[in-house]
Amino acid sequence: MHSHLQAPDSKTGSNSRSGRLKATVLGAFAVSTKLVAVSARLIVISTSLAVSYGAHADAILEGERFNPVTATQGMVSTSHALATEVALQILKDGGNAVDAAVTAGFALAVTQPRSGNIGGGGFMLIAPGDGAAPEAIDYRETAPAAATEDLFLDDDGNVVQNRSRFTHKAAGVPGTVAGLALALERHGSISLKQALAPAIKLASDGFIVPRRFNEGLEQARERMTLWPATLKTFYKEDGSAWQPGERFRQPELAATLQRIADQGTDGFYRGETARLIAEEMARHDGLITETDLAGYKPVVRTPVHGTYRGYDIYSMSPPSSGGVHIVQILNIMEGFPIAKFGHNSASAIHFMAEAMKLAYADRTQYLGDTDFVDVPVAGLISKGYAEELRGTIRAEKARPASEIKPGQPAAYESPETTHFSVVDRWGNAVSNTYTINFSYGSGITVAGAGFLLNNEMDDFSAKPGVPNAYGLIGGAANKIEPGKRMLSSMSPTVVRKDGRNFLVTGSPGGSRIITTTLQVIMNVIDHGMNIQSAVSVPRIHHQWLPDQIRIEQGISADTVKLLESKGHTVVTDSAMGAIQSIMIGEDGTLYGGADPRRSTSSAMGF
């Protein structure tokens, strides 16, 4: 174990117990019709199997939306209660935060196929409880060796959009299995086989379908059922979707996971599974080969580090743009009295939106895979550059996006995603975000292997200046090159205070990941919110282009009018992100915040 993590003394871990299960948020395990009292609070567990997980944010008991889960020994916050439960059990059995995170990652691949995955990739941030430097594991997908810069262009040089989204060419070489295995190898105290056991059981024995699972399959039916293997894997024999309350089994996925348990990463990147992936590609003019799979390697990176009002911010470095721009925006915001303005006031939103515009403009110009291009990270996150950008913001008037161009940082130095956060009894923290890009990725299931392929190649810049599916403009730094990692917005983040882990957070949401994570940090530091309130309150987003502030419901009409009077275009749209967060009190008490925007989310501790 190559790690600073405080951890159990042996591979089996300690069986000691201290404390008890404190609470669950939007739990999904009971079948009774009762309200269950947990830790002196009433929590809705379920009204029946048929509607388990089905409540939306506005159905949460009054007050519960803003009260965090509390615990003393360990906390897990994920987007699916079954994954939370099995990861928490790892902590209760004496495992550390990485053990629990890897277990959760594999469990989500079973219970939440629309976003949890082994066919995609992501980033993990690991922050030891003893104050040692955090470490980032980059297991982002890579472009296959046969990929070319003009892969998604027609003969006239125009982008063929669906080619990068719903074909076999849309898939990058998956990194999740290798990344989770590397995290366990470097910092874990249990074996890969142990971490996979709950996921294999969930795939083999099945689990009760929640309403969100059923709704997702119905919404994606048109593109999912185009592919025989997807139809066979995720729908019934008669083509209908699995209904809430029914048991859904995935025997092919169970067999795939068992090969990983038996053979390690070779059980995915070589042998039977690699052959099935390569054959799937060959049948449909895809690019990934067995050689691509065998050559895939995750990378250990140094997180981006900044400060904000006396707190240390650690977040994901390139090829994610998330950490760079969270720190950049916080640097700009540090010069404004945000707490004095008040949460989601017109003044606060105005300055946040103006800072977001500047950061997203820089994203188009400078961000890419640092193994291929020079990214001026130090310049982009410097306080001096933030001061320069801050000087361009006018208090009384919005600056049109057409007037904003990428800035001049110092010289170069040598949308359906899943996030989960874990803290163990030793204070070790893990923040992990991974994805297959769209909900259900490309919609293509590897025949015989039971899992969906990502469509992450759409995150490359198919052509400079042409937006991707999230409206993000790309440049030459993010062009397609063989073996290159595509740019991401995923932002697993850990905030420290006086060298101690304080806040563990991150979110799904495509281009909104950065601003969602940013606002939770600001809600805690600037506005003094508890973690559940910080997660639950309405959010805003601006990404330079399109030139509009996107808001969730809950922002007052008067505030919107004030923003419009400053020249902003304000658009109310659907909920943004599904952030899973944990706060650590000075006395070591753990506070969990599960996002009510995703009805299956849960935070549990003991």
Disulfide bonds with the S-S distance in Angstrom:
none
